[in-house]
Amino acid sequence: MTLIKSISGIRGTIGGPAGQGLTPLDVVKYAAAYGTWVINQKSASKLIVIGRDARLSGEMVSRLVSATLQGLGLDVLDLGLSTTPTVELVVPARQAAGGIILTASHNPKQWNALKLLNAQGEFISDSDGQQVLALADSEGFDFAPVTKLGSYTTDDTTLTAHIDAILALPLVDVDAIRAKNFRVVVDAVNSTGGLAVPQLLAALGVETVEKLHCEPTGDFAHNPEPLPENLRDIAKVLEKGGFDLGIVVDPDVDRLALVSENGEMFGEEYTLVAVADYVLKENGGGNTVSNLSSTRALRDVTEKHGGTYTAAAVGEVNVVTKMKETNAIIGGEGNGGIILPELHYGRDALVGIALFLTHLAKTGLAMSRLRNSYPSYFISKNKIELTPDIDTDQVLVQMQQRYAKQPVNTIDGVKIEFGKEWVHLRKSNTEPIIRIYAESDSNATADHLAQKIIADIKEIISSK
């Protein structure tokens, strides 16, 4: 059983003893802490928006969260089966005091989470998160008397409003997309993307859609993280021919992965690169932001258009903060997360799909040729499981010291640069592991670089 409290929210496995997993007692405790934090902000609104992905525990967790918030005297607007970006849009649209998204994102079905939003529909900051955790630890809750309990309402129209907002963007060209008669395969891992993505594609004029795992049962058909090893089903369909591209989203629809017409992965890292290329071209340049673990290709594309690229610490809230600081017009994360400030400051696979299809339509290129038009980098993604006796922070310090002659960035873990190659080491915010990302101009070189660093880490650990 696992319970992780971080900048990414309260995330854990369902079941087990209280305090060791995301049990009903833990759900109530952290929902009450968040609700109390909202009340302490003295917002004019008492409304909290909630929505969930389709995972098996979602309905149970949603009922617990709703009742707890009502018990504090807060009003609940429940969007039901929804997407993370939809909830993010609805919070400011309804002038709510905050929002909670019930999703463990890419984690397997035994996980769930409370992802916490502020009144702007953005993830709460680290300092705000610390306040929530402190309230949970102290159990400093003051529940409302019976005459002041909050209300509960539902709304199943918000996904349509989200799609309408995307269609209204000047950069989304529905006519260009419709004219191409794209034939698309969609894999939504049996979550809410199975509702959202086909609806969006229909609105964009895409008539031929093959659905894989689009029933929102929450019983994920494969590991929900949209990595190549988990996408064999959609790759096989595309390999047979007859389709122009494949679209894959994670359970809460904030990450977008694409598959080329020949069944080859476009590359999660290159989702943002391609969309940024289109946005920058149409805008005549501009600034971009991604996190330290994302491909250098975004920097190359940004500089090609005369803009400035800036790296942020890993985590959507960190990327958003840096985007605001630098007035970036497009940004996100290399895991397929697209953030378009013109719509909202949150990763949004749906706006990513609309922008990418517009880009693909206007270039007239096949997916594989478009991919080959970008700088070719390869990221080797690895991880080391942690054990309680390992001092992870000290390991990172020693790695920094070992490579002190190289450029080293320590704003988030340790990133070591070797010319255009790099390795980034950091503790995960959501899982008990150290992630090791290495990038080079070939898979073999990136893997070799990653394995060299892993060997260094193992040597440091074994010397203790």
C-alpha positions, 0 to 999 in steps of 0.5 A: 500500500502506498500514500504519497503527498506532494505538489502533485496532490494526494495520491495512493493505492486503494485499500489497506490500513489508514495512512498507508493507502488512499483509504476512505478515511484518508480521502475524507481527511485530505478533502477536509484539509483542502476544503478548510484551506479554501475557506481560509482563503476567504473567497467570495465563492463557496463553490468547489468543482469536482470531476473524475476519470473512469477508474474503478474507485472513482465513484466511491472516492467522488462520493466521499469528497463531495460529502466531506466538502458539503459537511464543511459548508461548501457547495459542490458542482460535480461534473461526473466523468470528465477530464482534468483540463475540463475541470480546470476550465470550469473552475474560473468559468463558474467563479468557483473557489477551487476544484478537485480532480479525482484521478491518478493520471497515468498510474494503474487502476489500483491508484487514485488521487485528489489533484487540487486546484486554486480559484484560477483552475490551476494546481495549487502552489507548493506553499499552498500544498504545504498548508493543506498538508499541515491542516490534514496533520493537525485535523484542524477542521470545523464542520458546518452545523446542519442548517449550513451544509453545502449543496450538491449539483451536477452538470454533464454539459461542460465537456461540450463547452470545453470543445466549443472553446477549443473550436473558437481558437483562431489557431484551430482550423476546422475547415482545413482538418475536414478537407483532409478527411483524416482517418484516425485510430483512438486508444483511450485506455477505457477511461474518459478520453473514450468520451472526449476524444471522439466527440472532439474529432466529430466536431473537427470534421473527422468522420473516420474514427476507429475506437480502441479501448474507448468504453469508460469502464475504468478497467484499463486494457493496458498499462495507462501510461502512454509509452511505446511498450503499452501501445502495441494494440494501436500500433498493430492497427496502424501497421495494417494501413488505411489510417493517417494517425493514431491518438492516445490519451491517458486516463484523465486526458492531459497527456497526448501521444501520437502514432504515425500512419506506419505504426511507429511512435511519433514520440511523446516528447515530440507532441509538444515540439510539433504543436509548438512549431505550429503555434510559433510559426503562426505567431511569428515567434515567441517564448516556450517553456518545458521541464528539465526532463524534456527534449532539447528539440523544443529549444531548437524549434523555438530558436529557429522561430526567433524565440527564447526557450526556458527550462522549469523544474518538473511538475505542471505548476512549475512549468506554468509559473515559468511560462507566466514569468517568461510570457511564453505562448506555448509550453508543457512537458515532454510527457505529451502535455500541451499548455496553451495559455490562450485557452488555460494554464493546464496540460490539455490533450484535447487542445493538443489534438486540435492544434496538431491536426491543424498543423498536419493538415496545413503541412500536407505531410504524412505523420512519419515525414512530419516527424522526420522534419524535426531535430532527432533526439532520443530519450532513454527513460529509466528508474531505480526503485528506492528502499528505506535505507537509501539516502536519496538526497545524498546520492544526488549530492554525490552525483553532482560532485562526481560530475562537477566539471560538467554544467550541472543544474540543481533546481530540480534534482541533478541535470548534467550536460555533456554538450547536446547530451544530458542526464537528469536525475530526480526523485519522483513526486508520485512514486517511490523511485529515482528517475534517470532520463538521458538524451542523445542523438541516438537510442544506443548512445542515450541508453549507454549514457543512462546505464553509465549513470545508473552504474555510478548510482549503484556504486554510490549506494553499494559503498554505504 
